[in-house]
Amino acid sequence: MPFRSILLACLFGCALLAQPAVAAINASQLGASYDATQANVTFKVYSGRATHIEVFLYSTATGTAEKARYVLTLGSGGVWSTTVATSTLSGLGLGGTLYYGYRAWGPNWTYSTTWTKGSAVGFVADVDANGNRFNPNKLLADPYALELSHDPTTPTMNNGTIYASGALYRNIDSGTSGPKGIVLVADTQSTGTKPTRAFKDDIVYEAHVRGLTMNDTGISAAYRGTYKGAGLKAAYLAGLGVTAVEFLPVQETQNDTNELDPNSDVGDNYWGYMTLNYFAPDRRFAYDKTAGGPTKEFKAMVKSFHDVGIKVLIDVVYNHTGEGGAWSPTDTTTYNVMGMRGLDNPTYYSLTTDKQNSWDNTGVGGNYNTHNPIAQNLIVDSLAYWRNTLGVDGYRFDLASVLGNTCEHGCYNFDKMDAANALNRIVAELPPRPAAGGTGTDLIAEPWAIGGNSYQVGGFPSGWSEWNGMYRDTVRSMQNKLGSTVVTPGQMASRFAGSSDLYGDDGRKPWNSVNFMTAHDGFTLKDLYSCNSKNNGQAWPFGPSDGGDDNNNSWDQGSIAADQRKAARNGMALMLVSAGVPMVVGGDEALRSLNCNNNPYNLDSSANWLGWTWNTDQTNFQAFSKGLIAFRKAHPALRPVGFYSSVDNNGNGMEQLRWFKPDGNVADTTYFNDSNSHALAWRIDGSELGDAASAIYIANNAWSAQVNFTLPWPGTGKSWYRVTDTCTWAEGAGQVRAPGAEDAVGGEFASYGLCGRGTLVLIAK
């Protein structure tokens, strides 16, 4: 019996097998699809607890009643299905775009032939003792729909109560206004040739599809903010040196009502972390919003990036969904019933022990039930669809610790060793890209959630890379908290060299560390060094926003603008010379600012969209970023496939990296552990790492005053040449020297005076 079939049979807590699943993707062929000749359309949906399911078919997305309804038949493994001839549908006025949704009955709302839309016939309870929340008055979007017609609320329909259960709302019918699945005709549109580059060689650029181009006057107004517009930025990103673009969520989410009232915009959903459907590209980001348009346009965008060698990664949210949680912390009855909750609530969501409420490690409404085999199927099936059909190359998983959960209801426990958790299943069914590159999927975790043992930086299983939050926190503290936070040279060395303390104990490598100074969540790079604290209560377009971390390890550099620019150069430089994979946030390459707002999740505004008109300082910083990216790409010694090696106590072995004190002596354990020391240098032996440069020397001075560094041996017959330092001389254009134009510095024992809070990069020639 195929393993996935066994999983389908495990509906009510049977013992999970002790090995990961390997099976056909979407083996049950869930969703709605035409056959090869388009003579028939088949609807398949999962529910292990329903007693009756019907599919309702519509000729329009909103405003009209259904044209037809068909009863589904329960087959094996909890899969309900029906097949209808397209000729029959045409005769019913359903010959064009076919819209559909489900209505489901179960133990808490029994089926009766006398039920009519908007009635209470058959009602028993909004939620029963087993956690069921069936309500036939709520049209349910297919979890496997390939596109959704629209968001639950729109500018013309903003009454969200139609989707709610509870005494006040349970009898409101949502069919006329609710989002519907769209049956798509399969196409063979190309997404181009996928890059096979090793992840260790990537430069990741995090961006928002809409925000990337909304302010770009170089793009036709009609294309700004769309997949098509984003594809038109491929040439810019390739010129910057980016090799992978990581888009914030592009799966369908509630955002059609963004911007309607800027003065009360806290409720808007700009970032997109409230997913309504895991297969459908967000329609709002499409220039072509007709049926099938978003899918085709997304694929065309992917091809635009692939054609210039850039991978496309997408941010995915499998820890919670846009159905949300309880409307009130004390009310167990009023929940949104829009899709999975109305089909099989205990299967798709983690519940409290009594199954009356949501279990929440996300802070936004409750956990997706990532340990349930059926819920895992949906995760893997959707990931495979975006990879195989829509062409994406990898994923960043939001609050990914929830995917390591080892239990379903009334509990949460992260355990990377559990072969049956979602993390290990994803690795088994979507094999990661090999270390040397090739065919595979890049898998990146945000390795934390809320509560329990969910903070797991360095704690994910083999096959996973992670956002290295410790890299961010350590480097920020070193730069901005001198004297108030203890950061030792040894801690800095660990982060610069790839964090072997986090990733070396389980066979993972430096490139499993995604190094970042900033992310969409928090300050921009400029604001990190320009703001002492968050300021989220501003007027539109820089606010208002709520939430946001109070502990940012930020500092305004004494309000000295030149020092703020220097600090930003320092942060960018350190990230780009560290072992691991650097992630640059869109706009940081040109000193984008949000006026100290560190939680702009809701701001679908001109201030939050990237700016493409730069002043002189921004233009210079963009050139600095571009130059350092090029330097990194030119030197494989900065992108090691394994952790740097060094000689043993007897002088044996290859020495790929050696640490130095400013006086030129080798840094020992005593120095590494000295919390009163704040300067560190290191020499990378390029000849041991396949690098054309025989050696690279990097020095970092975290003191506020200048420190003189005595330079080590550059190699026989060679001298040291400056690529850049981040100090005052780097103000203006040409801060990063092009190959052949580096500045001669001197040989072994030469002294270099490095300014306070500066970083120096030399190569041996």
Helices and strands as residue ranges (DSSP letters): H 3-9, E 31-34, E 40-46, E 52-58, E 68-71, E 73-74, G 76-78, E 79-85, H 86-91, E 99-105, G 160-163, E 181-182, G 199-201, E 204-207, H 209-213, G 221-223, H 227-231, H 234-240, E 244-247, G 262-267, G 283-285, H 293-306, E 311-316, H 340-348, H 373-388, E 394-397, G 400-404, H 422-429, E 442-445, E 465-467, H 469-480, H 489-496, H 500-503, G 510-512, E 513-515, H 525-528, G 557-559, H 561-577, E 581-585, G 588-590, H 616-634, G 636-638, E 657-660, H 669-672, E 679-685, G 686-688, E 695-701, E 707-710, E 720-725, G 728-730, E 743-746, E 751-754, E 758-764
